[in-house]
Amino acid sequence: MRIGVYPGSFDPVTNGHLDIIERAAKLFDKLIVAVLINSSKSPLFSVEKRLEFLKESCKNIKNVEIASFDGLLTEFMKKKNANTIIKGLRAVSDFEYEFQMALMNRKLNPEIETVFMMTSNKYSYLSSSLIKEVARFGGCVKGLIPEIVEKELYRANKQ
């Protein structure tokens, strides 16, 4: 069975993420979308909320599993019997960091491959950070994130 892992913070999930998920799901028997628990960051949404957003947004993609992890991605992958990491790239600027991560992951586990996927042109400028910033100042993010996220994003920014 071919199992891929698409890791990220997904704070919040965007339509750019969903674009990668939908396309990557076609390449694997199972695609695990893995939310990183990173104690050094202060996310807007809890891990539980991000998992909820992803489960709702991916409910129609039958071979997608939503999970969370902390620690090394390579260890999570070993537990899940996965050997391919999916990384979405928006621009060349994403590549340098992701390339370093891919090389480190291969050093940690030579059985793991990293596949880079370019996001669709219409989402190439989109990031979770940008979405949060626009929403914080009351800008419109409709059509850039799932509806379930949009409602919660504006609610979170009012608090």
PyRosetta script that sets phi, psi and omega in degrees:
from pyrosetta import init, pose_from_sequence

init()
pose = pose_from_sequence("MRIGVYPGSFDPVTNGHLDIIERAAKLFDKLIVAVLINSSKSPLFSVEKRLEFLKESCKNIKNVEIASFDGLLTEFMKKKNANTIIKGLRAVSDFEYEFQMALMNRKLNPEIETVFMMTSNKYSYLSSSLIKEVARFGGCVKGLIPEIVEKELYRANKQ")
pose.set_psi(1, 130.8)
pose.set_omega(1, 177.8)
pose.set_phi(2, -88.8)
pose.set_psi(2, 117.1)
pose.set_omega(2, -178.3)
pose.set_phi(3, -120.2)
pose.set_psi(3, 123.4)
pose.set_omega(3, 176.3)
pose.set_phi(4, -110.3)
pose.set_psi(4, 155.1)
pose.set_omega(4, 177.4)
pose.set_phi(5, -125.1)
pose.set_psi(5, 128.1)
pose.set_omega(5, 175.3)
pose.set_phi(6, -111.0)
pose.set_psi(6, 98.0)
pose.set_omega(6, -176.3)
pose.set_phi(7, -91.3)
pose.set_psi(7, 155.6)
pose.set_omega(7, 175.3)
pose.set_phi(8, 173.9)
pose.set_psi(8, 174.8)
pose.set_omega(8, 176.9)
pose.set_phi(9, -86.1)
pose.set_psi(9, -32.1)
pose.set_omega(9, 177.3)
pose.set_phi(10, 50.1)
pose.set_psi(10, 51.4)
pose.set_omega(10, -176.6)
pose.set_phi(11, -117.8)
pose.set_psi(11, 77.2)
pose.set_omega(11, -1.3)
pose.set_phi(12, -98.4)
pose.set_psi(12, 173.5)
pose.set_omega(12, 173.4)
pose.set_phi(13, -64.7)
pose.set_psi(13, 139.7)
pose.set_omega(13, 178.8)
pose.set_phi(14, -116.6)
pose.set_psi(14, 171.0)
pose.set_omega(14, 175.2)
pose.set_phi(15, -67.2)
pose.set_psi(15, -23.4)
pose.set_omega(15, 173.2)
pose.set_phi(16, -65.5)
pose.set_psi(16, -43.2)
pose.set_omega(16, 175.0)
pose.set_phi(17, -60.2)
pose.set_psi(17, -45.6)
pose.set_omega(17, -177.8)
pose.set_phi(18, -63.9)
pose.set_psi(18, -33.9)
pose.set_omega(18, 175.3)
pose.set_phi(19, -59.0)
pose.set_psi(19, -48.0)
pose.set_omega(19, 178.9)
pose.set_phi(20, -64.6)
pose.set_psi(20, -43.8)
pose.set_omega(20, -179.9)
pose.set_phi(21, -59.0)
pose.set_psi(21, -48.7)
pose.set_omega(21, -178.4)
pose.set_phi(22, -61.3)
pose.set_psi(22, -42.8)
pose.set_omega(22, -178.5)
pose.set_phi(23, -73.3)
pose.set_psi(23, -40.6)
pose.set_omega(23, -179.7)
pose.set_phi(24, -67.6)
pose.set_psi(24, -33.7)
pose.set_omega(24, -179.6)
pose.set_phi(25, -60.0)
pose.set_psi(25, -27.5)
pose.set_omega(25, 178.8)
pose.set_phi(26, -72.8)
pose.set_psi(26, -16.7)
pose.set_omega(26, -176.2)
pose.set_phi(27, -93.6)
pose.set_psi(27, -12.5)
pose.set_omega(27, -172.8)
pose.set_phi(28, -129.4)
pose.set_psi(28, 156.1)
pose.set_omega(28, 172.1)
pose.set_phi(29, -69.5)
pose.set_psi(29, -36.8)
pose.set_omega(29, 176.0)
pose.set_phi(30, -140.7)
pose.set_psi(30, 135.9)
pose.set_omega(30, 173.8)
pose.set_phi(31, -117.4)
pose.set_psi(31, 122.0)
pose.set_omega(31, 177.3)
pose.set_phi(32, -99.9)
pose.set_psi(32, 118.5)
pose.set_omega(32, 174.6)
pose.set_phi(33, -91.4)
pose.set_psi(33, 113.6)
pose.set_omega(33, -170.1)
pose.set_phi(34, -111.7)
pose.set_psi(34, 116.2)
pose.set_omega(34, 179.1)
pose.set_phi(35, -84.9)
pose.set_psi(35, 120.4)
pose.set_omega(35, 179.4)
pose.set_phi(36, -76.7)
pose.set_psi(36, 129.4)
pose.set_omega(36, 172.7)
pose.set_phi(37, -93.6)
pose.set_psi(37, 107.8)
pose.set_omega(37, -175.8)
pose.set_phi(38, -118.1)
pose.set_psi(38, 104.4)
pose.set_omega(38, -176.1)
pose.set_phi(39, -69.5)
pose.set_psi(39, -14.2)
pose.set_omega(39, -179.8)
pose.set_phi(40, -85.5)
pose.set_psi(40, -7.5)
pose.set_omega(40, 178.1)
pose.set_phi(41, -108.4)
pose.set_psi(41, 159.2)
pose.set_omega(41, 176.5)
pose.set_phi(42, -115.0)
pose.set_psi(42, 86.9)
pose.set_omega(42, -177.1)
pose.set_phi(43, -71.1)
pose.set_psi(43, 156.1)
pose.set_omega(43, 176.2)
pose.set_phi(44, -70.2)
pose.set_psi(44, -40.3)
pose.set_omega(44, -176.9)
pose.set_phi(45, -111.5)
pose.set_psi(45, 145.7)
pose.set_omega(45, 177.0)
pose.set_phi(46, -66.1)
pose.set_psi(46, 161.4)
pose.set_omega(46, 176.4)
pose.set_phi(47, -58.1)
pose.set_psi(47, -42.5)
pose.set_omega(47, -179.2)
pose.set_phi(48, -60.7)
pose.set_psi(48, -40.8)
pose.set_omega(48, 180.0)
pose.set_phi(49, -68.0)
pose.set_psi(49, -41.3)
pose.set_omega(49, 178.5)
pose.set_phi(50, -64.4)
pose.set_psi(50, -38.9)
pose.set_omega(50, 176.3)
pose.set_phi(51, -63.0)
pose.set_psi(51, -42.7)
pose.set_omega(51, 178.1)
pose.set_phi(52, -60.2)
pose.set_psi(52, -46.7)
pose.set_omega(52, 179.0)
pose.set_phi(53, -58.1)
pose.set_psi(53, -45.3)
pose.set_omega(53, -178.6)
pose.set_phi(54, -67.0)
pose.set_psi(54, -43.2)
pose.set_omega(54, 179.3)
pose.set_phi(55, -59.7)
pose.set_psi(55, -45.1)
pose.set_omega(55, 179.4)
pose.set_phi(56, -65.9)
pose.set_psi(56, -42.8)
pose.set_omega(56, -176.7)
pose.set_phi(57, -70.6)
pose.set_psi(57, -26.1)
pose.set_omega(57, -175.8)
pose.set_phi(58, -108.5)
pose.set_psi(58, 10.0)
pose.set_omega(58, -172.8)
pose.set_phi(59, -60.2)
pose.set_psi(59, -23.6)
pose.set_omega(59, -179.0)
pose.set_phi(60, -92.9)
pose.set_psi(60, 2.5)
pose.set_omega(60, 177.6)
pose.set_phi(61, -104.3)
pose.set_psi(61, 101.8)
pose.set_omega(61, -167.0)
pose.set_phi(62, -63.3)
pose.set_psi(62, -30.3)
pose.set_omega(62, -175.2)
pose.set_phi(63, -98.6)
pose.set_psi(63, 18.4)
pose.set_omega(63, 179.1)
pose.set_phi(64, -102.4)
pose.set_psi(64, 129.9)
pose.set_omega(64, 174.5)
pose.set_phi(65, -114.0)
pose.set_psi(65, 139.0)
pose.set_omega(65, 179.1)
pose.set_phi(66, -107.6)
pose.set_psi(66, 130.5)
pose.set_omega(66, -178.9)
pose.set_phi(67, -146.3)
pose.set_psi(67, 172.1)
pose.set_omega(67, 173.2)
pose.set_phi(68, -129.9)
pose.set_psi(68, 159.6)
pose.set_omega(68, 179.0)
pose.set_phi(69, -154.3)
pose.set_psi(69, 158.2)
pose.set_omega(69, 168.4)
pose.set_phi(70, -132.2)
pose.set_psi(70, 165.1)
pose.set_omega(70, -176.4)
pose.set_phi(71, 86.6)
pose.set_psi(71, -154.7)
pose.set_omega(71, -175.9)
pose.set_phi(72, -77.6)
pose.set_psi(72, 133.4)
pose.set_omega(72, 176.0)
pose.set_phi(73, -58.3)
pose.set_psi(73, -39.8)
pose.set_omega(73, -178.0)
pose.set_phi(74, -62.1)
pose.set_psi(74, -34.3)
pose.set_omega(74, 177.7)
pose.set_phi(75, -70.5)
pose.set_psi(75, -41.5)
pose.set_omega(75, 176.3)
pose.set_phi(76, -59.4)
pose.set_psi(76, -43.4)
pose.set_omega(76, -178.3)
pose.set_phi(77, -64.8)
pose.set_psi(77, -38.3)
pose.set_omega(77, 178.1)
pose.set_phi(78, -60.4)
pose.set_psi(78, -43.9)
pose.set_omega(78, 179.1)
pose.set_phi(79, -63.1)
pose.set_psi(79, -31.4)
pose.set_omega(79, -176.7)
pose.set_phi(80, -95.5)
pose.set_psi(80, 2.7)
pose.set_omega(80, -177.9)
pose.set_phi(81, 57.4)
pose.set_psi(81, 35.7)
pose.set_omega(81, 179.8)
pose.set_phi(82, -102.7)
pose.set_psi(82, 149.9)
pose.set_omega(82, 179.4)
pose.set_phi(83, -133.5)
pose.set_psi(83, 7.6)
pose.set_omega(83, 179.5)
pose.set_phi(84, -132.1)
pose.set_psi(84, 128.9)
pose.set_omega(84, 175.4)
pose.set_phi(85, -99.4)
pose.set_psi(85, 133.0)
pose.set_omega(85, 175.0)
pose.set_phi(86, -103.3)
pose.set_psi(86, 128.4)
pose.set_omega(86, 176.3)
pose.set_phi(87, -126.8)
pose.set_psi(87, 129.3)
pose.set_omega(87, 177.0)
pose.set_phi(88, -88.6)
pose.set_psi(88, 137.4)
pose.set_omega(88, 177.5)
pose.set_phi(89, -118.0)
pose.set_psi(89, 133.8)
pose.set_omega(89, 176.8)
pose.set_phi(90, -97.7)
pose.set_psi(90, -38.5)
pose.set_omega(90, -174.9)
pose.set_phi(91, -151.1)
pose.set_psi(91, 171.0)
pose.set_omega(91, 179.6)
pose.set_phi(92, -58.1)
pose.set_psi(92, -31.9)
pose.set_omega(92, -178.5)
pose.set_phi(93, -61.5)
pose.set_psi(93, -27.7)
pose.set_omega(93, 176.9)
pose.set_phi(94, -71.7)
pose.set_psi(94, -28.0)
pose.set_omega(94, -169.4)
pose.set_phi(95, -63.9)
pose.set_psi(95, -43.5)
pose.set_omega(95, -174.5)
pose.set_phi(96, -58.0)
pose.set_psi(96, -49.3)
pose.set_omega(96, 179.3)
pose.set_phi(97, -63.9)
pose.set_psi(97, -46.3)
pose.set_omega(97, -177.7)
pose.set_phi(98, -65.9)
pose.set_psi(98, -33.3)
pose.set_omega(98, 177.1)
pose.set_phi(99, -64.2)
pose.set_psi(99, -44.4)
pose.set_omega(99, 177.4)
pose.set_phi(100, -60.2)
pose.set_psi(100, -43.6)
pose.set_omega(100, 179.7)
pose.set_phi(101, -63.4)
pose.set_psi(101, -41.0)
pose.set_omega(101, 179.8)
pose.set_phi(102, -62.3)
pose.set_psi(102, -42.1)
pose.set_omega(102, 179.4)
pose.set_phi(103, -66.3)
pose.set_psi(103, -39.7)
pose.set_omega(103, 178.2)
pose.set_phi(104, -66.6)
pose.set_psi(104, -42.2)
pose.set_omega(104, 178.6)
pose.set_phi(105, -62.9)
pose.set_psi(105, -37.6)
pose.set_omega(105, 177.5)
pose.set_phi(106, -67.6)
pose.set_psi(106, -36.6)
pose.set_omega(106, 176.5)
pose.set_phi(107, -62.9)
pose.set_psi(107, -42.7)
pose.set_omega(107, 179.9)
pose.set_phi(108, -68.5)
pose.set_psi(108, -34.3)
pose.set_omega(108, 178.9)
pose.set_phi(109, -150.6)
pose.set_psi(109, 100.7)
pose.set_omega(109, -177.1)
pose.set_phi(110, -62.8)
pose.set_psi(110, -11.9)
pose.set_omega(110, 179.2)
pose.set_phi(111, -80.7)
pose.set_psi(111, -11.9)
pose.set_omega(111, -175.2)
pose.set_phi(112, -92.5)
pose.set_psi(112, 132.1)
pose.set_omega(112, 174.8)
pose.set_phi(113, -110.3)
pose.set_psi(113, 149.9)
pose.set_omega(113, 174.4)
pose.set_phi(114, -114.4)
pose.set_psi(114, 130.9)
pose.set_omega(114, 177.8)
pose.set_phi(115, -112.8)
pose.set_psi(115, 125.3)
pose.set_omega(115, 177.9)
pose.set_phi(116, -96.6)
pose.set_psi(116, 131.5)
pose.set_omega(116, 177.4)
pose.set_phi(117, -121.7)
pose.set_psi(117, 130.2)
pose.set_omega(117, 175.4)
pose.set_phi(118, -78.7)
pose.set_psi(118, 135.5)
pose.set_omega(118, 176.5)
pose.set_phi(119, -71.9)
pose.set_psi(119, 161.6)
pose.set_omega(119, 176.6)
pose.set_phi(120, -62.8)
pose.set_psi(120, 148.8)
pose.set_omega(120, -179.2)
pose.set_phi(121, -50.9)
pose.set_psi(121, -40.1)
pose.set_omega(121, -175.0)
pose.set_phi(122, -67.9)
pose.set_psi(122, -12.4)
pose.set_omega(122, 178.3)
pose.set_phi(123, -116.8)
pose.set_psi(123, 9.8)
pose.set_omega(123, -172.3)
pose.set_phi(124, -65.7)
pose.set_psi(124, -20.1)
pose.set_omega(124, -179.6)
pose.set_phi(125, -96.8)
pose.set_psi(125, -4.6)
pose.set_omega(125, -168.5)
pose.set_phi(126, -87.0)
pose.set_psi(126, 133.7)
pose.set_omega(126, 172.5)
pose.set_phi(127, -142.6)
pose.set_psi(127, 157.0)
pose.set_omega(127, 177.1)
pose.set_phi(128, -59.7)
pose.set_psi(128, -39.6)
pose.set_omega(128, 179.8)
pose.set_phi(129, -61.4)
pose.set_psi(129, -44.0)
pose.set_omega(129, 179.5)
pose.set_phi(130, -64.5)
pose.set_psi(130, -42.4)
pose.set_omega(130, 178.2)
pose.set_phi(131, -59.1)
pose.set_psi(131, -46.7)
pose.set_omega(131, -179.5)
pose.set_phi(132, -62.3)
pose.set_psi(132, -40.1)
pose.set_omega(132, -179.2)
pose.set_phi(133, -66.7)
pose.set_psi(133, -45.2)
pose.set_omega(133, 179.3)
pose.set_phi(134, -62.1)
pose.set_psi(134, -44.8)
pose.set_omega(134, -179.3)
pose.set_phi(135, -65.1)
pose.set_psi(135, -38.5)
pose.set_omega(135, -179.3)
pose.set_phi(136, -58.8)
pose.set_psi(136, -33.6)
pose.set_omega(136, -179.6)
pose.set_phi(137, -96.8)
pose.set_psi(137, 12.7)
pose.set_omega(137, 174.2)
pose.set_phi(138, 82.7)
pose.set_psi(138, 11.1)
pose.set_omega(138, 179.1)
pose.set_phi(139, -75.2)
pose.set_psi(139, 161.7)
pose.set_omega(139, -176.9)
pose.set_phi(140, -84.8)
pose.set_psi(140, 124.4)
pose.set_omega(140, 176.8)
pose.set_phi(141, -116.4)
pose.set_psi(141, 14.4)
pose.set_omega(141, 179.4)
pose.set_phi(142, -58.0)
pose.set_psi(142, 134.4)
pose.set_omega(142, 179.1)
pose.set_phi(143, 85.5)
pose.set_psi(143, -4.5)
pose.set_omega(143, 179.9)
pose.set_phi(144, -106.1)
pose.set_psi(144, -17.8)
pose.set_omega(144, 179.0)
pose.set_phi(145, -138.9)
pose.set_psi(145, 158.8)
pose.set_omega(145, 176.5)
pose.set_phi(146, -60.2)
pose.set_psi(146, 150.5)
pose.set_omega(146, -177.7)
pose.set_phi(147, -57.1)
pose.set_psi(147, -40.1)
pose.set_omega(147, -179.6)
pose.set_phi(148, -59.5)
pose.set_psi(148, -36.3)
pose.set_omega(148, 179.5)
pose.set_phi(149, -73.7)
pose.set_psi(149, -40.9)
pose.set_omega(149, -177.7)
pose.set_phi(150, -56.7)
pose.set_psi(150, -47.1)
pose.set_omega(150, -179.7)
pose.set_phi(151, -60.8)
pose.set_psi(151, -46.3)
pose.set_omega(151, -177.9)
pose.set_phi(152, -69.7)
pose.set_psi(152, -33.5)
pose.set_omega(152, -179.1)
pose.set_phi(153, -63.8)
pose.set_psi(153, -46.7)
pose.set_omega(153, 178.9)
pose.set_phi(154, -67.1)
pose.set_psi(154, -37.4)
pose.set_omega(154, 177.8)
pose.set_phi(155, -63.3)
pose.set_psi(155, -43.8)
pose.set_omega(155, -179.1)
pose.set_phi(156, -64.5)
pose.set_psi(156, -33.7)
pose.set_omega(156, -179.1)
pose.set_phi(157, -77.6)
pose.set_psi(157, -17.3)
pose.set_omega(157, 178.4)
pose.set_phi(158, -81.7)
pose.set_psi(158, -17.0)
pose.set_omega(158, -177.5)
pose.set_phi(159, -80.8)
pose.dump_pdb("model.pdb")
